[in-house]
Amino acid sequence: MKKLLKIILIISIPIFFTACYDKVELDDLAYVIGIGADVGEGENLNITYQIAIPVKIEKDNSESGKETYTTYTVSAPSLYMR
């Protein structure tokens, strides 16, 4: 009986621990596809990030008129500052 219980426990553990409760869809992520740095005021840099929008990317997006990326520019002392 103990051997059967162990086998059932070993088989059931992978089933219960493979849930998707904290999944992240690839379409919900942002992908940086370009970074540019320009000289800013003082010792700051103007850093521009070009980020892909996966939801808007389609097989034939040339005729859809949707932009498949967005750009953000921030002023910071280095690339590592927020």
Distance bins in CASP14 RR format, pairs under 12 A and 6 or more apart:
PFRMAT RR
TARGET T0000
AUTHOR 0000-0000-0000
RMODE 2
METHOD distances of the structure
MODEL  1
1 7 0 0 0 0 0 1 0 0 0 0 0
1 8 0 0 0 0 0 1 0 0 0 0 0
2 8 0 0 0 0 0 1 0 0 0 0 0
2 9 0 0 0 0 0 1 0 0 0 0 0
3 9 0 0 0 0 0 1 0 0 0 0 0
3 10 0 0 0 0 0 1 0 0 0 0 0
4 10 0 0 0 0 0 1 0 0 0 0 0
4 11 0 0 0 0 0 1 0 0 0 0 0
5 11 0 0 0 0 0 1 0 0 0 0 0
5 12 0 0 0 0 0 1 0 0 0 0 0
6 12 0 0 0 0 0 1 0 0 0 0 0
6 13 0 0 0 0 0 1 0 0 0 0 0
7 13 0 0 0 0 0 1 0 0 0 0 0
8 15 0 0 0 0 0 1 0 0 0 0 0
8 16 0 0 0 0 0 1 0 0 0 0 0
9 15 0 0 0 0 0 1 0 0 0 0 0
9 16 0 0 0 0 0 1 0 0 0 0 0
10 16 0 0 0 0 0 1 0 0 0 0 0
12 18 0 0 0 0 0 1 0 0 0 0 0
23 29 0 0 0 0 0 1 0 0 0 0 0
24 30 0 0 0 0 0 1 0 0 0 0 0
25 54 0 0 0 0 1 0 0 0 0 0 0
25 55 0 0 0 0 1 0 0 0 0 0 0
26 52 0 0 0 0 0 1 0 0 0 0 0
26 54 1 0 0 1 0 0 0 0 0 0 0
26 55 0 0 0 0 0 1 0 0 0 0 0
26 57 0 0 0 0 0 1 0 0 0 0 0
27 52 0 0 0 0 0 1 0 0 0 0 0
27 53 0 0 0 0 1 0 0 0 0 0 0
27 54 1 0 1 0 0 0 0 0 0 0 0
27 55 1 0 1 0 0 0 0 0 0 0 0
27 56 0 0 0 0 1 0 0 0 0 0 0
27 57 0 0 0 0 1 0 0 0 0 0 0
27 58 0 0 0 0 0 1 0 0 0 0 0
28 53 0 0 0 0 0 1 0 0 0 0 0
28 54 0 0 0 0 1 0 0 0 0 0 0
28 55 0 0 0 0 1 0 0 0 0 0 0
29 51 0 0 0 0 0 1 0 0 0 0 0
29 52 0 0 0 0 1 0 0 0 0 0 0
29 53 0 0 0 0 0 1 0 0 0 0 0
29 54 1 0 0 1 0 0 0 0 0 0 0
29 55 0 0 0 0 0 1 0 0 0 0 0
30 49 0 0 0 0 1 0 0 0 0 0 0
30 50 0 0 0 0 0 1 0 0 0 0 0
30 51 1 0 1 0 0 0 0 0 0 0 0
30 52 1 0 0 1 0 0 0 0 0 0 0
30 53 1 0 0 1 0 0 0 0 0 0 0
30 54 0 0 0 0 1 0 0 0 0 0 0
30 55 0 0 0 0 0 1 0 0 0 0 0
30 69 0 0 0 0 0 1 0 0 0 0 0
30 70 0 0 0 0 1 0 0 0 0 0 0
30 72 0 0 0 0 0 1 0 0 0 0 0
31 49 0 0 0 0 0 1 0 0 0 0 0
31 50 0 0 0 0 1 0 0 0 0 0 0
31 51 1 0 0 1 0 0 0 0 0 0 0
31 52 1 0 1 0 0 0 0 0 0 0 0
31 53 0 0 0 0 1 0 0 0 0 0 0
31 54 1 0 0 1 0 0 0 0 0 0 0
31 55 0 0 0 0 0 1 0 0 0 0 0
31 57 0 0 0 0 0 1 0 0 0 0 0
31 68 0 0 0 0 0 1 0 0 0 0 0
31 69 0 0 0 0 1 0 0 0 0 0 0
31 70 0 0 0 0 0 1 0 0 0 0 0
32 47 0 0 0 0 0 1 0 0 0 0 0
32 48 0 0 0 0 0 1 0 0 0 0 0
32 49 1 0 1 0 0 0 0 0 0 0 0
32 50 1 0 0 1 0 0 0 0 0 0 0
32 51 1 0 1 0 0 0 0 0 0 0 0
32 52 1 0 0 1 0 0 0 0 0 0 0
32 53 0 0 0 0 0 1 0 0 0 0 0
32 69 0 0 0 0 1 0 0 0 0 0 0
32 70 0 0 0 0 0 1 0 0 0 0 0
32 71 0 0 0 0 0 1 0 0 0 0 0
32 72 0 0 0 0 1 0 0 0 0 0 0
32 79 0 0 0 0 0 1 0 0 0 0 0
33 48 0 0 0 0 0 1 0 0 0 0 0
33 49 0 0 0 0 1 0 0 0 0 0 0
33 50 1 0 1 0 0 0 0 0 0 0 0
33 51 1 0 0 1 0 0 0 0 0 0 0
33 52 1 0 1 0 0 0 0 0 0 0 0
33 53 0 0 0 0 0 1 0 0 0 0 0
33 54 0 0 0 0 0 1 0 0 0 0 0
33 57 0 0 0 0 0 1 0 0 0 0 0
33 68 0 0 0 0 1 0 0 0 0 0 0
33 69 1 0 0 1 0 0 0 0 0 0 0
33 70 0 0 0 0 0 1 0 0 0 0 0
33 71 0 0 0 0 0 1 0 0 0 0 0
34 47 0 0 0 0 0 1 0 0 0 0 0
34 48 0 0 0 0 1 0 0 0 0 0 0
34 49 1 0 0 1 0 0 0 0 0 0 0
34 50 1 0 1 0 0 0 0 0 0 0 0
34 51 0 0 0 0 1 0 0 0 0 0 0
34 52 0 0 0 0 1 0 0 0 0 0 0
34 69 0 0 0 0 1 0 0 0 0 0 0
34 70 0 0 0 0 0 1 0 0 0 0 0
34 71 0 0 0 0 1 0 0 0 0 0 0
34 72 0 0 0 0 0 1 0 0 0 0 0
35 45 0 0 0 0 0 1 0 0 0 0 0
35 46 0 0 0 0 0 1 0 0 0 0 0
35 47 1 0 0 1 0 0 0 0 0 0 0
35 48 1 0 0 1 0 0 0 0 0 0 0
35 49 1 0 1 0 0 0 0 0 0 0 0
35 50 1 0 0 1 0 0 0 0 0 0 0
35 51 0 0 0 0 0 1 0 0 0 0 0
35 71 0 0 0 0 0 1 0 0 0 0 0
35 72 0 0 0 0 0 1 0 0 0 0 0
35 73 0 0 0 0 0 1 0 0 0 0 0
35 74 0 0 0 0 0 1 0 0 0 0 0
35 79 1 0 0 1 0 0 0 0 0 0 0
36 45 0 0 0 0 1 0 0 0 0 0 0
36 46 0 0 0 0 1 0 0 0 0 0 0
36 47 1 0 0 1 0 0 0 0 0 0 0
36 48 1 0 1 0 0 0 0 0 0 0 0
36 49 1 0 0 1 0 0 0 0 0 0 0
36 50 0 0 0 0 1 0 0 0 0 0 0
36 71 0 0 0 0 1 0 0 0 0 0 0
36 72 0 0 0 0 0 1 0 0 0 0 0
36 73 0 0 0 0 1 0 0 0 0 0 0
36 74 0 0 0 0 0 1 0 0 0 0 0
36 79 0 0 0 0 1 0 0 0 0 0 0
37 44 0 0 0 0 0 1 0 0 0 0 0
37 45 1 0 1 0 0 0 0 0 0 0 0
37 46 1 0 0 1 0 0 0 0 0 0 0
37 47 1 0 1 0 0 0 0 0 0 0 0
37 48 1 0 0 1 0 0 0 0 0 0 0
37 49 0 0 0 0 0 1 0 0 0 0 0
37 73 0 0 0 0 0 1 0 0 0 0 0
37 74 0 0 0 0 0 1 0 0 0 0 0
37 75 0 0 0 0 0 1 0 0 0 0 0
37 76 0 0 0 0 1 0 0 0 0 0 0
37 77 0 0 0 0 0 1 0 0 0 0 0
37 78 0 0 0 0 1 0 0 0 0 0 0
37 79 1 0 0 1 0 0 0 0 0 0 0
37 80 0 0 0 0 0 1 0 0 0 0 0
38 44 0 0 0 0 1 0 0 0 0 0 0
38 45 1 0 0 1 0 0 0 0 0 0 0
38 46 1 0 1 0 0 0 0 0 0 0 0
38 47 1 0 0 1 0 0 0 0 0 0 0
38 48 1 0 0 1 0 0 0 0 0 0 0
38 73 0 0 0 0 1 0 0 0 0 0 0
38 74 0 0 0 0 0 1 0 0 0 0 0
38 75 0 0 0 0 1 0 0 0 0 0 0
38 76 0 0 0 0 0 1 0 0 0 0 0
39 45 1 0 0 1 0 0 0 0 0 0 0
39 46 1 0 0 1 0 0 0 0 0 0 0
39 47 0 0 0 0 0 1 0 0 0 0 0
39 75 0 0 0 0 0 1 0 0 0 0 0
40 46 1 0 1 0 0 0 0 0 0 0 0
40 47 0 0 0 0 1 0 0 0 0 0 0
40 48 0 0 0 0 0 1 0 0 0 0 0
40 73 0 0 0 0 0 1 0 0 0 0 0
40 74 0 0 0 0 0 1 0 0 0 0 0
40 75 1 0 0 1 0 0 0 0 0 0 0
40 76 0 0 0 0 1 0 0 0 0 0 0
40 77 0 0 0 0 0 1 0 0 0 0 0
41 75 1 0 0 1 0 0 0 0 0 0 0
41 76 0 0 0 0 0 1 0 0 0 0 0
41 77 0 0 0 0 0 1 0 0 0 0 0
42 75 0 0 0 0 1 0 0 0 0 0 0
42 76 0 0 0 0 0 1 0 0 0 0 0
42 77 0 0 0 0 1 0 0 0 0 0 0
43 75 0 0 0 0 0 1 0 0 0 0 0
43 76 0 0 0 0 0 1 0 0 0 0 0
43 77 1 0 0 1 0 0 0 0 0 0 0
43 78 0 0 0 0 1 0 0 0 0 0 0
43 81 0 0 0 0 0 1 0 0 0 0 0
44 73 0 0 0 0 0 1 0 0 0 0 0
44 74 0 0 0 0 1 0 0 0 0 0 0
44 75 1 0 1 0 0 0 0 0 0 0 0
44 76 1 0 0 1 0 0 0 0 0 0 0
44 77 1 0 1 0 0 0 0 0 0 0 0
44 78 0 0 0 0 1 0 0 0 0 0 0
44 79 0 0 0 0 0 1 0 0 0 0 0
44 81 0 0 0 0 1 0 0 0 0 0 0
45 73 0 0 0 0 0 1 0 0 0 0 0
45 74 0 0 0 0 1 0 0 0 0 0 0
45 75 1 0 0 1 0 0 0 0 0 0 0
45 76 1 0 0 1 0 0 0 0 0 0 0
45 77 1 0 0 1 0 0 0 0 0 0 0
45 78 1 0 0 1 0 0 0 0 0 0 0
45 79 1 0 0 1 0 0 0 0 0 0 0
45 80 0 0 0 0 0 1 0 0 0 0 0
45 81 0 0 0 0 1 0 0 0 0 0 0
46 71 0 0 0 0 0 1 0 0 0 0 0
46 72 0 0 0 0 0 1 0 0 0 0 0
46 73 1 0 1 0 0 0 0 0 0 0 0
46 74 1 0 0 1 0 0 0 0 0 0 0
46 75 1 0 1 0 0 0 0 0 0 0 0
46 76 0 0 0 0 1 0 0 0 0 0 0
46 77 0 0 0 0 0 1 0 0 0 0 0
46 79 0 0 0 0 0 1 0 0 0 0 0
47 71 0 0 0 0 0 1 0 0 0 0 0
47 72 0 0 0 0 1 0 0 0 0 0 0
47 73 1 0 0 1 0 0 0 0 0 0 0
47 74 1 0 1 0 0 0 0 0 0 0 0
47 75 1 0 0 1 0 0 0 0 0 0 0
47 76 1 0 1 0 0 0 0 0 0 0 0
47 77 0 0 0 0 0 1 0 0 0 0 0
47 78 0 0 0 0 1 0 0 0 0 0 0
47 79 1 0 0 1 0 0 0 0 0 0 0
47 80 0 0 0 0 0 1 0 0 0 0 0
47 81 0 0 0 0 1 0 0 0 0 0 0
47 82 0 0 0 0 0 1 0 0 0 0 0
48 69 0 0 0 0 0 1 0 0 0 0 0
48 70 0 0 0 0 0 1 0 0 0 0 0
48 71 1 0 1 0 0 0 0 0 0 0 0
48 72 1 0 0 1 0 0 0 0 0 0 0
48 73 1 0 1 0 0 0 0 0 0 0 0
48 74 0 0 0 0 1 0 0 0 0 0 0
48 75 0 0 0 0 0 1 0 0 0 0 0
48 76 0 0 0 0 0 1 0 0 0 0 0
48 79 0 0 0 0 0 1 0 0 0 0 0
49 69 0 0 0 0 0 1 0 0 0 0 0
49 70 0 0 0 0 1 0 0 0 0 0 0
49 71 1 0 0 1 0 0 0 0 0 0 0
49 72 1 0 1 0 0 0 0 0 0 0 0
49 73 1 0 0 1 0 0 0 0 0 0 0
49 74 1 0 0 1 0 0 0 0 0 0 0
49 76 0 0 0 0 0 1 0 0 0 0 0
49 79 0 0 0 0 1 0 0 0 0 0 0
50 67 0 0 0 0 0 1 0 0 0 0 0
50 68 0 0 0 0 0 1 0 0 0 0 0
50 69 1 0 1 0 0 0 0 0 0 0 0
50 70 1 0 0 1 0 0 0 0 0 0 0
50 71 1 0 1 0 0 0 0 0 0 0 0
50 72 0 0 0 0 1 0 0 0 0 0 0
50 73 0 0 0 0 0 1 0 0 0 0 0
51 67 0 0 0 0 0 1 0 0 0 0 0
51 68 0 0 0 0 0 1 0 0 0 0 0
51 69 1 0 0 1 0 0 0 0 0 0 0
51 70 1 0 1 0 0 0 0 0 0 0 0
51 71 1 0 0 1 0 0 0 0 0 0 0
51 72 1 0 0 1 0 0 0 0 0 0 0
51 73 0 0 0 0 0 1 0 0 0 0 0
52 61 0 0 0 0 0 1 0 0 0 0 0
52 67 0 0 0 0 0 1 0 0 0 0 0
52 68 1 0 0 1 0 0 0 0 0 0 0
52 69 1 0 1 0 0 0 0 0 0 0 0
52 70 0 0 0 0 1 0 0 0 0 0 0
52 71 0 0 0 0 0 1 0 0 0 0 0
53 61 0 0 0 0 0 1 0 0 0 0 0
53 66 0 0 0 0 1 0 0 0 0 0 0
53 67 1 0 0 1 0 0 0 0 0 0 0
53 68 1 0 1 0 0 0 0 0 0 0 0
53 69 1 0 0 1 0 0 0 0 0 0 0
53 70 1 0 0 1 0 0 0 0 0 0 0
53 71 0 0 0 0 0 1 0 0 0 0 0
54 61 0 0 0 0 0 1 0 0 0 0 0
54 66 0 0 0 0 0 1 0 0 0 0 0
54 68 0 0 0 0 1 0 0 0 0 0 0
54 69 0 0 0 0 0 1 0 0 0 0 0
54 70 0 0 0 0 0 1 0 0 0 0 0
55 61 0 0 0 0 0 1 0 0 0 0 0
55 66 0 0 0 0 1 0 0 0 0 0 0
55 67 0 0 0 0 0 1 0 0 0 0 0
55 68 0 0 0 0 1 0 0 0 0 0 0
55 69 0 0 0 0 0 1 0 0 0 0 0
55 70 0 0 0 0 0 1 0 0 0 0 0
56 64 0 0 0 0 1 0 0 0 0 0 0
56 65 0 0 0 0 1 0 0 0 0 0 0
56 66 1 0 1 0 0 0 0 0 0 0 0
56 67 1 0 0 1 0 0 0 0 0 0 0
56 68 1 0 1 0 0 0 0 0 0 0 0
56 69 0 0 0 0 1 0 0 0 0 0 0
56 70 0 0 0 0 1 0 0 0 0 0 0
57 64 0 0 0 0 1 0 0 0 0 0 0
57 66 0 0 0 0 1 0 0 0 0 0 0
57 67 0 0 0 0 0 1 0 0 0 0 0
57 68 1 0 1 0 0 0 0 0 0 0 0
57 69 0 0 0 0 1 0 0 0 0 0 0
58 64 1 0 1 0 0 0 0 0 0 0 0
58 65 0 0 0 0 0 1 0 0 0 0 0
58 66 1 0 0 1 0 0 0 0 0 0 0
58 68 0 0 0 0 1 0 0 0 0 0 0
59 68 0 0 0 0 0 1 0 0 0 0 0
60 66 0 0 0 0 0 1 0 0 0 0 0
60 68 0 0 0 0 0 1 0 0 0 0 0
61 67 0 0 0 0 1 0 0 0 0 0 0
61 68 1 0 1 0 0 0 0 0 0 0 0
61 69 0 0 0 0 0 1 0 0 0 0 0
62 68 0 0 0 0 0 1 0 0 0 0 0
74 80 0 0 0 0 0 1 0 0 0 0 0
74 81 0 0 0 0 1 0 0 0 0 0 0
74 82 0 0 0 0 1 0 0 0 0 0 0
75 81 0 0 0 0 1 0 0 0 0 0 0
75 82 0 0 0 0 0 1 0 0 0 0 0
76 82 1 0 0 1 0 0 0 0 0 0 0
END
